[in-house]
Amino acid sequence: MADSLGQMPFGAFKGIDIEDIPNKYLEFIIGEKWFITREASLAENIKKELKYRKQWDINIEWEKN
């Protein structure tokens, strides 16, 4: 199993691995300047994850219960 790219440190996805978070949320959070400033390392990993998903046409959606 590959190592995690990190976990979301706050919000609705707090404690969830980046690899398991929906595309739309990752795209949203990476567009927030404060997030990139505050969580630079995590932001870079999110960019890598989104690039990987785009390359392989992977779309993770939020499953609402």
C-alpha positions as semicolon CSV with decimal commas, in nm:
position;residue;x (nm);y (nm);z (nm)
1;M;0,000;0,000;0,000
2;A;0,127;0,346;-0,087
3;D;0,185;0,608;0,178
4;S;-0,083;0,871;0,221
5;L;-0,031;1,216;0,072
6;G;-0,164;1,357;0,398
7;Q;-0,492;1,420;0,572
8;M;-0,721;1,719;0,573
9;P;-0,654;1,903;0,900
10;F;-0,999;2,069;0,934
11;G;-1,353;2,096;0,804
12;A;-1,597;1,833;0,682
13;F;-1,311;1,607;0,573
14;K;-1,094;1,649;0,884
15;G;-0,874;1,343;0,934
16;I;-0,957;1,198;0,590
17;D;-0,675;1,099;0,354
18;I;-0,638;1,330;0,054
19;E;-0,682;1,028;-0,174
20;D;-1,035;0,975;-0,038
21;I;-1,163;1,333;-0,063
22;P;-1,396;1,427;-0,351
23;N;-1,249;1,606;-0,651
24;K;-1,477;1,908;-0,616
25;Y;-1,362;1,977;-0,261
26;L;-0,994;1,939;-0,351
27;E;-1,041;2,174;-0,645
28;F;-1,217;2,423;-0,418
29;I;-0,961;2,419;-0,138
30;I;-0,662;2,442;-0,373
31;G;-0,815;2,763;-0,510
32;E;-0,811;2,928;-0,168
33;K;-0,506;3,151;-0,125
34;W;-0,510;3,125;0,256
35;F;-0,496;2,745;0,230
36;I;-0,195;2,747;-0,001
37;T;-0,018;2,987;0,237
38;R;-0,111;2,803;0,556
39;E;-0,075;2,444;0,427
40;A;0,188;2,474;0,151
41;S;0,311;2,114;0,172
42;L;-0,040;1,970;0,177
43;A;-0,142;2,200;-0,109
44;E;0,140;2,059;-0,322
45;N;0,024;1,705;-0,247
46;I;-0,333;1,797;-0,340
47;K;-0,207;1,932;-0,673
48;K;-0,025;1,602;-0,733
49;E;-0,339;1,405;-0,648
50;L;-0,557;1,614;-0,880
51;K;-0,304;1,577;-1,161
52;Y;-0,303;1,199;-1,111
53;R;-0,683;1,187;-1,113
54;K;-0,701;1,394;-1,430
55;Q;-0,444;1,173;-1,601
56;W;-0,642;0,857;-1,524
57;D;-0,988;1,016;-1,548
58;I;-1,069;0,947;-1,182
59;N;-1,358;1,134;-1,024
60;I;-1,435;1,078;-0,658
61;E;-1,774;1,213;-0,560
62;W;-1,912;1,292;-0,219
63;E;-2,150;1,022;-0,102
64;K;-2,424;1,183;0,103
65;N;-2,598;0,955;0,349
